[in-house]
Amino acid sequence: MKSKIYLIDDDISFSKDLASFLQQLNFDTQQAFSLKEAESGILDFQPDILLLDVQLPDGNGVDFLDFVKQHLPGLIVVMLSGYGSISIAIQAIKKGAEDFLSKPINPEHLKIYLEKLIERKQLKNILRLRELEERGQMFIGPSPQIKTLLEQARTAARSEAIVLLQGETGTGKQLLARYIHEQSPRSAGPFVYVNCATLSETLIESDLFGHEKGAFTGAHQMKQGRVELAHGGTLFMDEIAELPVNLQAKLLHFIEYGQFQRVGGSNMLKSNARVICATNKDLETMVQQQRFRQDLFFRINIITLRIPPLRERPEDILPFVEFFLEKFASDLKKTKPELSDALKQKLKSYYWPGNIRELRNAIERAVILAEKPILSEKDFSFLQAPTIVDNQSLFSPRPLSEAINAFKKEYLRQVLKHTAGNQTQAAKILQIQRTYLNRLLQDLKVEDKPGDQTV
């Protein structure tokens, strides 16, 4: 694919000559002769590099950098001017320009310079891709659902509106939130993560809003909260449904006015942070049950993006499998194993309650333990486990309540077998609290196996 260059210069002769030269260098080139013309054209063209004249008939090119930063934050901008000025160059670079070139421009110098810029941009893209891969690479695959989701995410990123991400455990809500941040005008700012489910009610307010020195026992010094740390960037609130009701009102005030108070403080502070929320719960039902504030729900439910579970896009499963096989084989310095045809079909038809996270863990385990060059169902114990419908004893005549308990007991056994006894992971798959899972295991007398992990 050709790299794209957009040229804004009102010197028609110079502009056409330069555009012709860039096309000879195999760049896809478009041009505009005024800022007004450029505002729509540049957004449609989505260039890799912008060559921008300083003096234009309807404004100053340096001022146009504000528009570029807002709408195309990753664009490389090189300023052009027939009147070299150090002060203008400094001003342009402070506003985000890459460099400042004086006209007339030496063609050979420009050719080498642009090649280096493109090489640097490609390297940056590769590094970003690697970073995404390290986070789990939740969005590979050919399914139309994911392509549509990423288009919607890019559109949402260009606004300042709150985004609500909905999806099951392991579908990649945090990765999508970071993707929105990186595609937004705030990409140079911080991305601050808050998990509302991991902290106790007494600690989460301090974690979110900070505290003043002496606010409570152990508060030996002032601490900035995550709301404050996210100033100029994005605040991602995962598991928003778990936020205590008393803090929901304080979060709503912050969203509405950008204001908050530290614990133990009396001053109203400000932070300019874009908020993204995520949940795997049904917030509308929680509102009806008075477990989630209706006004907060209305405020965060402006743009809602649903991440489809893996079972709804089976065409993505084998691309994920290939990606993870390559990754873990490389990490372990092993030859990448192949898959039997029977295994491919099993993996495609499996329910994947833990979604991509579960798939990733399953492939990692298989690659570590693999002794043969071709993986089979034997390398994935959960694919060999008898399903509940195969267990005829569950369907023997009995009272309904007894049958339901037998079903629950057998299902919990299978989930715990799948997670190797890890109750925390099992609770996530079941989408229940671990304390409730532990109570169910006791009530149903599901035997604990040696080596069961509960943390």
LONUKE-896804 format. One record per residue: x, y, z of N, C-alpha, C, O in turn. Coordinates in steps of 0.02 Angstrom, whole numbers, plus 50000, padded with zeros to 5 digits. Layout:
LONUKE-896804
XYZXYZXYZXYZ
...
***
This chain:
LONUKE-896804
500424994050000500005000050000500445006350000500935006750037
500255011149957500645017249953500545021550016500005021750045
501085024850037501025029850091500695036050062500785037750003
500305039450104499895045050080500155051750108500295052350168
500215056650063500435063350083499915068450062499675068450005
499735072850108499265078250093499645084850094500025086250141
499555088950042499925095150035499445101150037498965101349998
499575105850082499175111950086499635117850072500065119550113
499535121050014499955126749995499575130749942499305127949895
499555137349950499175141549904499585143649842499305146749796
500225142049840500625143349781500485137749731500775132249736
500045139149683499795133849638500355130649599500375124449592
500805134649571501355131949531501805127449573501955121749553
502015129849632502435125949677502075119549699502375114149700
501435120249715501055114649741500975109049690501065103249705
500825110949627500735105949575501395102449558501405096449547
501935106349556502585103449542502785098449597503045093049584
502655100549660502835096249716502405089849717502655084449729
501755090649704501305084849702501525079949648501505073949659
501715082649590501945078349535502585074549554502655068649539
503035078049589503655074849611503515069349662503825064049660
503045070549707502875065549758502555059449727502675053749749
502155060449675501845054849640502365050649604502315044549600
502885054049578503435050449546503805046049596504085040849579
503805048249659504125044349712503665038849739503825035549788
503085038049706502605032749723502205034249787501955029649819
502145040649804501695042549858500995043949830500935046849776
500485041849866499795043749848499695050849874499725051949935
499575055549830499605062649849498945066249832498665065449778
498715070249880498165074949868498375081749893498815082349936
498035087049866498235093749886497625098249896497085097049869
497735103449934497225108649945497585115349943498185115849958
497215120549924497525127249917497295132149970497485138049969
496875129750017496645133950073496485129450132496395123450124
496445132450191496285128550251495565126050250495425120550272
495115130150224494415128050220494335121950176493975117250193
494675121950119494655116250074494965110050108494735104450097
495475111250148495835105650179495445102350235495525096350246
495015106050269494675103350328494275096950313494285092250352
493925096950256493545090950239493985086050200493935079950211
494405088550156494805084050114495285079850153495375073950137
495595082650204496105078950241495795073350282496105068050292
495185074350308494845069250347494635063350303494655057650325
494435064850242494245059450196494865055550173494835049450163
495415059050164496025056050136496415051950187496725046950170
496405054150251496765050750305497505049550287497715043750281
497895054950278498595054150256499055051650311498885051750370
499655049550289500185047850337500595053950356500845054550412
500675058550306501085064550316500705070550288500385070050236
500745076150323500465082450300501025087450289501415088850335
501075090150228501535095750214501115102050214500675102850173
501245106550261500805112150276501175118750271501655119950307
500935123050226501225129750219501025134050279500485133150307
501455138650298501305142950356500795148350337500295149250373
500905151850282500465157350262499975155050209500175153250153
499325155250226498805153250179498285158850174498235162950219
497905159150119497455164850109496915165550162496685171150175
496725160050195496185160550244496415158850315496005156950357
497065159450327497285158250396498015156250400498375156050350
498225154750461498915152950476498975145450483498585142350520
499455142450449499545135150452499695132650522499505127150540
500045136750562500205134750631499555133850671499495129250711
499085138450661498435137950696498055131650674497665128850713
498155129550612497815123550586498045117250622497705112150620
498615117650656498855111850693498375109850749498345103950768
497995114650776497495113050827496965108350798496755103550830
496745109850737496255105650703496545098650690496205093650701
497155098350668497485091950654497545087850717497405081850717
497765091050772497855087350834497205084550860497195079050889
496655088050849496005085850873495735080050831495475075150859
495805080450765495485075650721495945070050696495715064650681
496595071450691497075066450666497695066450711498235068550690
497615064150773498155064850822498805061350804499335063450827
498785056150762499405052550745499735054950681500235052050660
499475060250651499735062650586500405066150595500495070250640
500885064550551501525068050550501455074450509501245074250451
501615080150539501545086650506502225089850496502615090550544
502365091850434502975095550418502765102350391502405102850341
503005107650424502825114550403503285116750346503875115150344
502995120650299503365123550244503315131050246502785133750264
503845134550230503805141850228504355144650183504915142250182
504175149950146504665153550106505025158750147505495161850123
504795159750209505095164750253505305161450318504905160650364
505925159350320506175155850379506145160150442506385165750442
505845157450494505785161050557505855156150614505465151450620
506355157250656506475152750712505875152750760505685147450786
505585158650772505035159050820504415155150795504075151850834
504285155650729503715151950701503855144450704503405140450719
504465142550689504655135450691504565132550761504295127050770
504785136250811504715134050881503985133450900503775128650932
503595138450879502875138350893502535132150862502125128850894
502715130750799502425125050764502615118450797502185114050805
503235117650817503465111450848503145110550916502985104950936
503045116050953502695115651017501985113151008501705109851052
501685114850951500995112850937500955105850907500405103450892
501515102550898501505095650875501795094350807501785088650784
502045099550772502355098350707502995094350715503355094950765
503145090250665503745086050666504365090150650504895089250680
504305094650600504885098250576504655104450537504065105550528
505155108550515505025114850481505525115350423506125115750434
505265115250361505695115650303505605122250267505045124650259
506155125250246506125131550209506095130350134506435125950107
505685134350100505655134150027506185138849998506335143950031
506465137549939506335131649897506635125249927507115125549966
506335119549910506535113149939506955109149889506765108449831
507515106649912507935102349871507595095549862507475092049911
507425093649799507045087549787507385081249816507045077049847
508025080549807508375074549831508365074349907508285069049937
508465080149938508435080550011507735078650035507665074950084
507215081150001506525079650021506385072150014506065069250057
506635069049961506525061949949506805057850008506455053550035
507425059150027507735055450082507375056850148507275052350189
507195063150157506865065250219506185061650227506035059050281
505785061450174505135058250177505195050750187504795047750223
505685047650155505795040450164505945038750237505705033750263
506335043050269506495041950340505875042850384505785039150432
505465047850367504845048850406504385042850401504105040550451
504305040250339503865034450329504145028350366503775024450396
504805027450362505125021850397505015022250472504875017250505
505065028450499504955029350571504225027950590504095025050642
503765030150547503055028950561502895021550559502525019050601
503185017950510503065010750505503355007150566503045002450591
503945009350589504245006250648503795007450709503695003050750
503525013550714503085015150770502465010750768502225008350820
502195009650708501605005350700501764998150720501354994850752
502354995750702502564988950720502614988350795502384983450824
502924993350827502994993150900502314993250934502204989950984
501854997250906501184997550935500824990850927500484988550972
500914987750868500604981150857500884976050907500514971950934
501544976350917501844971650965501564972851035501454968051073
501464979251052501194980851118500484977951124500304975151176
500094978651070499414975851071499434968251077499024965251111
499914965151043499984957951047500144955751118499874950751142
500584959551151500764957751219500174958251266500144954751317
499704962651250499114963351293498594957751280498104957351317
498704953651230498244948251219497954948251150497654943251129
498014953551113497784954051044497074951251037496974946051006
496594954651067495914952151069495534953151003494994950350995
495804956950956495394958850899495684956850832495654960650784
495974950850829496154948150764495574943750741495154941750781
495574942150676495044937850650494624941450598494584947550597
494314937550553493974940450495493234942050506492904944350459
492964940850565492234941450573491994948650561492334953350581
491424949350528491144956050516490964959650581490964965750584
490794955650634490614958950698491194963050726491094968550751
491804960250721492384963750749492574969650705492774974950730
492524968850639492674974550594492204980350608492414986050610
491564978750617491064984050632491214987150700491174993250707
491394983050749491544985550816492124990450814492094995650846
492654988850778493244993250776493084999750739493345004950756
492654999350687492445005550653492055009950701492155016050703
491605006950740491215010850789491675013750843491575019350865
492175009950863492645012350914493055018250888493165023050925
493275017950825493645023550797493215029850793493455035350805
492575028950774492115034650772492015037650841492035043750850
491905033250890491805035550960492425039150986492375043851025
493015036750965493645039650991493715046950972494025050851009
493425049050916493515055950893493105060850934493205066850930
492625058350974492215062751016492475062751087492945059051104
492165066751129492335066851200491805063251241491825063251302
491325060151206490765056951241490995050951282491485047651266
490615049651336490745043751377490565037551336490065037551300
490965032351343490835026051307490725020651359491105020051407
490205016651349490065010851391490205004551351489895003451299
490665000451375490844994151343490494988451379490554987651440
490134984351341489784978651370490044972251338490134971851278
490174967251380490414960951353490574956151410490684958151467
490574949751393490714944651443491444944951466491864948351436
491584941351519492274940851544492724937851490492554932951457
493304941151480493794938551434493714940651362494064938251318
493244945151348493134947351279493594953051258493654954451198
493914956351305494404961551287494164968551297494324973051258
493774969751350493504976551362494064981551377494044987251353
494554979451416495104984151432495514985751369495714991451360
495624980751328496004981951266495634986751220495934991151190
494964985951215494574990351172494574997451200494605002351163
494544998151266494575004751297495245008151281495255014051266
495785004451285496435007251269496485009051195496785014051176
496165004951152496165006351081495805012951067496045017051028
495235014051101494865020351093495295026251116495315031451083
495645025351172496095030551197496635032151146496775038051132
496945027051117497495028051071497265031151005497665034250970
496625030250988496355033150926496075040150938495845043350890
496085042450999495765048851017496265054651019496865053451018
496025060851020496465066551028496855066551094497325070351102
496645062351141496975061951206497525056551209497765054951263
497715053851151498175048151151498845049651184499165045151210
499055056051183499695057751215499625058251291500135058451326
499005058451316498895058851388498885051951421498955046951386
498795051751487498815045351523498185041151511497645043851499
498265034651515497705029951516497705026851585498145022951602
497205028451625497195026451696496635021251706496055022551691
496825015451733496365009851742496125009351814496515009951861
495465008451821495175007351887494735001151883494295000751840
494844996351927494404990551930493974991251993494214990552049
493334992551982492884994052038492734987852080492444988552134
492914981952057492754975852093493314973352137493204968852178
493914976152130494484973252165494624976552233495004973752273
494334982352247494474985752310493864985852354493294985852331
493994985852419493434986052467493104992952463493394997852439
492484993252489492114999552487492475005152525492415010952507
492855003252576493205008352616493815011052579494025016752592
494105007152534494715009252500494595012352431494995016352407
494045010552399493965012652329493865020252323494075023152272
493555023552372493475030752367494155034252368494265038952329
494595032052412495265034852415495655033352351496015037652325
495575027352325495915025452264495675029652205496065031552162
495025031052203494735034652147494845042152152495045045252103
494725044952211494745052252218495355054752258495465060852262
495745050152287496315052352327496125054152398495535054152416
496625055752439496485057852508496995062952531497545063352505
496805066852581497245071752612497625068352669497415063252696
498185071252686498585068752742498155068952806497845073952821
498155063252843497775062952905497035061652896496655062052945
496815060152835496095059152823495835053152861495245052952880
496255048152871496075042152909496705038852934497255040852915
496635033952977497215030553005497635027452948497385023652907
498265029152947498715026652896498815031452838499245030252795
498435036952837498515041852783499055046752804498915052352826
499685044652796500255048552820500445054252773500805058852793
500205054052712500335059452665499775059852614499385055252605
499755065652581499235066652530499335061852472499905060552452
498795059252445498835054652389498345056852334497765058152347
498605057352273498175058852216497785052552197498055047052196
497145053452180496735047952158496795046952082497095050952047
496495041652058496545040051987496185045151944496395046451887
495655048051970495305053451933495785059151918495795061851863
496185060951968496655066451961497235064451915497465068551875
497465058351921498025055951879497835055451805498275055551762
497185054951792496955054251723496865060951688496645061151630
497045066451720496955073151690497305073451622497895071851615
496925075651572497195076251505497175069751465497375069651406
496935064351497496925057951463496245054451472495725057551467
496275047951484495675043851488495655040051553496155037151574
495075040151586494955036151647494515030251627493945031151608
494785024251633494415018251615494175014851678494575012451719
493515014551688493215011651747492925004751729492365004251703
493314999651744493094992751730492644990451787492694992751844
492194985751771491714983051820491324988651854491254988651915
491074993351814490724999151842490114997151883489915000851928
489824991351869489234989051906489394987651979488944987652021
490034986551994490234984952063490384991252105490534990652164
490334997152075490465003252112489935004252166489335004152150
490135005052229489635006052282489165011852267489365016852238
488535011152288488025016052271488205023052297488075027952263
488495023452357488665030052384489195033552342489225039752342
489625029752307490135032852265489875034352195490165038352158
489315031152176489025032552111488815039852104488885042752050
488565042752158488365049852156488975054352147488945059252111
489525052552180490145056552174490445055952104490705060752076
490395049952076490635049052007490215052951958490475056051912
489555052951969489105056851926489275064251928489275067651877
489415066851988489605073951995490245075351956490305080451923
490725070751961491355071851924491225071751849491495076051813
490825067051825490675066651754490335072951729490485075551676
489865075551769489475081451750489895087851750489845091951705
490305088551802490645095051812491405094651811491735099851813
491695088651808492415088051810492705089851878493305091451883
492295089651930492515091651997492475085752045492065081152037
492925085752096492925080552146493275083152209493605088352207
493195079552263493535081052326493925074952349493685069252345
494535076052372494905070552402494575068752469494245072952500
494665062552490494415060452556494765064652609495375065152610
494365067552653494645071752706494785078852684495025082852724
494635080552622494765087252596494125091452594493575088852594
494215097952591493645102552586493645106452521493135109452502
494205106452486494255110052423493995105952365494105099852360
493625109352320493385106052260493935106452207494145111952188
494175100752183494715100452133494425098752065493855096552059
494825099852013494595098551945495075093751909495685093851921
494795089851865495195085451821494825084751755494225083551753
495195085651701494895084951634495085078151607495605077251575
494645073251619494775066351597494165063751560493595064851580
494295060351505493755056951468493625050251502494085046651519
492985048651512492805042651549492555037151502492135038351459
492835031151511492585025151477492415020051531492815018851576
491825017151527491605012251577491515005451543491415004951483
491545000151584491444993351557491094989151609491164990151669
490704984351585490354979751629490154973351592490074973451531
490084967951629489784961951601489094960651631488804955251622
488834965551666488174965051698487644968851658487804972951616
487024967351672486454970751642486274976751685485924976151735
486524982651666486424988651708485694990651711485474993251763
485314989651658484604991551659484234987551713483824990351749
484384981151718484074977051771484294979451840483894979651887
484934981151846485184983651910484854990251929484744991451988
484694994351880484335000651894483644999051921483415002051969
483294994151889482634992251913482654989351983482184990152022
483214986051999483294983152066483574988152116483704986452174
483674994452094483944999852135484634998252161484825000352216
485014994552121485714993152138486194997552098486794997452111
485925001252051486335005952011485915012151998485325011651979
486215017952008485845024252001485605025251929485995024451881
484975027051922484695028151856485015034051821485155033751761
485145039551859485425045451827486145044151803486355046751751
486515040051841487195038351818487165033851757487555034551710
486695029151756486615024851698486465028851636486765027751583
486005033651641485845037851583486455041751560486545042851500
486875043851608487455048051591488005044051556488345046651512
488105037751576488645033951546488415029951485488825027151449
487755029751473487485025751418487385030051356486855029651323
487875034151339487825038451280488035034551217487645034151169
488635031851218488865027451163489005020651194489455019951236
488635015651174488715008851201488995004251147488705003751092
489545001051161489844996251115489834989351147490084988351202
489534984551112489494977651138490034973451103490064973151041
490444970151143490954965651115490654958651112490494955851164
490584955851053490264949251048490694943851077491304944051069
490404938851112490794933351138491074929151081490834929551025
491574925151096491924921351045491454916351011491534915050951
490974913551047490524908551017490074911550963489804907950922
489994918250963489594921550912489994923050849489704925450799
490634921850850491064923150792491564917450784492164918450790
491304911450770491744905550767492284906050714492804902650719
492184910250663492694910950611493334914350638493854914150605
493284917350698493874920550728494294915650770494864917150787
494004909750786494334905350834494994902650808495504903050843
495004899950748495634897050723496174902250710496764900850722
496004908350685496524913550681496834915250749497434916350754
496414915250802496674916350869497144910550889497684911650916
496924904550874497324898650892498004899050858498514897850891
498024900650794498654901150757499094906650787499704905750794
498784912250804499174917750833499494915650899500084916950910
499094912450943499354910551009499864904851003500344904551041
499754900250955500254894950945500924897950925501444896050952
500904902650879501524905950856501854909650914502464909250923
501454913250953501724917251007502054913051060502624914251079
501694907851085501964903951141502534899351119502994898151157
502494896851057503054892851032503684897051027504234894751043
503604903251004504174907850999504444909551069505044909451080
503984911051116504194912751184504584906951216505064908151252
504364900851203504674894951234505234892051192505544887051211
505364895351133505884892951088505764885651067506224881551066
505134884151052504934877551029504674878050957504474883350935
504684872450922504374872250856503624872850863503324869450905
503324877050823502594877950828502224871550811502314868950755
501824868850857501454862750842500874864050793500624869550789
500684858850758500104859150713499484856450749499544853750804
498914857050717498284854650747497994849150703498004849650642
497734843950735497374838950697496714841950673496454846650703
496444839150618495804841650592495244840850642494804845150649
495244835250678494724834050728494764839350783494244841750807
495374841050803495454846150855495204852950832494884856550870
495344854650770495104861050743494344861650749494074866750769
494004856250730493274856350734493024856850806492534860350820
493374853450852493184853750923493274860850950492844863350987
493834863850933493974870650958493464875550931493264880150966
493264874650868492774879250837492084878450867491704883250871
491914872350889491234871150915491184871850990490634871751018
491764872451025491744873151098491434879851118491494884751081
491114880051175490724885951197491164891851218490954897551211
491764890751243492234895751267491914900851315491864906751299
491694898451374491384903051422491854908651445491624914051465
492504907351444492984912451463493254916451405493694920651414
492984915251345493144918951284493894918851267494224913751278
494164924351241494854924251216495354922951272495864919751261
495204925351332495664924151387495724916551401496264914051413
495154913151400495154905851410495524902351353495914897751365
495394904451291495734901551233496484902451238496874897851225
496694908451257497414909951263497734905351315498264902451302
497414904551372497694900251425497724893051403498204889451419
497214890751367497194883851344497754882451295498084877151299
497874887051249498414886151200499094886451234499544882451218
499184891051280499824891451316499974884951352500534882451349
499474882251387499564875951424499744870351376500184866251390
499394870051318499514864651270500214865051241500554859951232
500444871151225501114871951196501644870051247502144866951229
501554871951310502044870351362502104862751371502664860151377
501534859251371501534852151387501604847651325501674841651331
501574850751265501564846651204502204842451197502754844951205
502104836051182502664831451171502704829151099503194826051078
502174830551060502144828450990502064834650945501824839850968
502264833950882502214839750837501504841550816501384847050791
501034836950828500334838250810499904837750873499904832550906
499544843150889499104843250948498454839750931498204840150875
498174836350981497524832950973497084834651032497274838551076
496494831651033496034832851089496334830951156496154833751208
496804826151156497114823951218497504829551252497634829251312
497704834551213498084840251240497624845551270497864850551298
496964844451266496474849251293495974845251333495464842951307
496114844351398495714839951440494984841851441494554837451445
494824848151439494134850351444493724848251383493104847751387
494054846951327493694844651268493514837251273493074834751238
493854833651318493714826551327493214825251383492934819851387
493104830251425492654829251482491954827751458491714830951411
491604822851489490914821351468490474827351481490524830651533
490034828751435489564834351444489014832251491488904826351503
488664837151517488134835751564487584831551532487294827151565
487434832751469486894828951436487104821651427486664817451419
487754820051429487984813151423487904809351489487914803251490
487834813051544487794809851609487074807951623486674812051648
486894801751607486204799551611485934799551683485324800151693
486374798951732486144798751801485784805151821485384805251867
485944810551786485624816951802484884816851785484494820851811
484694812451741484004812551716483574806951744483034805551718
483794803851797483374798851830482784802351864482864807951888
482204799051867481604802251896481734804451968481994800552008
481544810551983481644813352050481284820052054481074822652002
481194822952114480884829552120481294834852082481904834152077
480964839952056481304845152016481864848452055482404849552027
481744850252118482254853752157482884849452164483444851952163
482774842852173483344838252179483734837752113484344837452113
483364837652058483684837351991484084843651977484634843251949
483804849351996484154855751985484814855852024485324857951998
484784853552087485394853452128485904848652100486504849952103
485674842952072486134838152042486474841251981487064840251969
486084844851942486354848251883486884853351904487424853651875
486714857451954487184862551978487834859252002488384861551987
487754853852040488334850552069488794847952014489404848952017
488514844551963488914841851910489234847351868489814846751847
488854852751856489124858251816489704861651852490214863351821
489634862751918490174865751957490794861351955491354863751951
490694854751959491264850151955491634851051889492254851251887
491254851451835491574852051769491944858651761492494858851733
491644864051785491974870551780492614870551821493124873151799
492594867751881493194867551923493724862951892494324864251899
493504857651859493984853351825494324857251769494924856651757
493924861251734494184865251679494694870451703495174871951668
494584873151763495034878351789495564875351835495914879051870
495624868751836496114865351878496024867151952496504867851989
495394867951972495234869452042495284876652062495194878252121
495434881152015495504888252032494804891352039494464892451989
494604892752100493924895252113493824902352088493274904152068
494344906352090494294913252065494144913251991493704916851967
494514909051954494394908551881493704905551867493364907751821
493514900551906492854897451897492294902551909491804902651873
492374906651960491864911751975491794916651918491244918951903
492354918351886492334922951829491954919751771491554923051738
492084913351757491734909951703490984909651718490574910651673
490804908251782490104907751802489774914551810489164915151816
490204919851811489964926751821489594927551888489064930551892
489914924851940489664925652008490244927452053490824926752033
490104929952113490624931552161490944925152187490614920052195
491604925352201491944919352226491664917052293491624911052307
491454921852335491174920052400490514916152391490374911452428
490124918152339489494914452325489654907552298489314902752315
490164907052255490364900452229490574895952287490384890052289
490964898552333491194894552390490604892052431490604886352455
490094896352439489494894352477489114888852440488854884152471
489064889552373488734884352333489084877652340488764872452347
489754877852337490134871652343490014868152410489974862052414
489934872252462489804869452529489094866752533488974861252558
488614870752508487904868752512487764862452471487374858152492
488094861952413487974856152368488444850352382488404845052351
488904851552431489384846352450489804843952390489894838052379
490054848952353490514847452298491204846652330491454851152362
491504840652319492124839152355492694843552330492774844652270
493094846252377493704849752359494234844552344494314839652380
494604845752289495134841152271495804843752296495884849852302
496274839452311496934841752333497224846652281497194845452221
497514852052306497824856752261497354862052235497554866252194
496724862052257496264867252234496534873952253496784874952308
496474878652207496724885452219496124890052228495634889652191
496154894352276495604898952289495814906052282495414910552296
496424907352260496644914252251496894915052180497104920552161
***
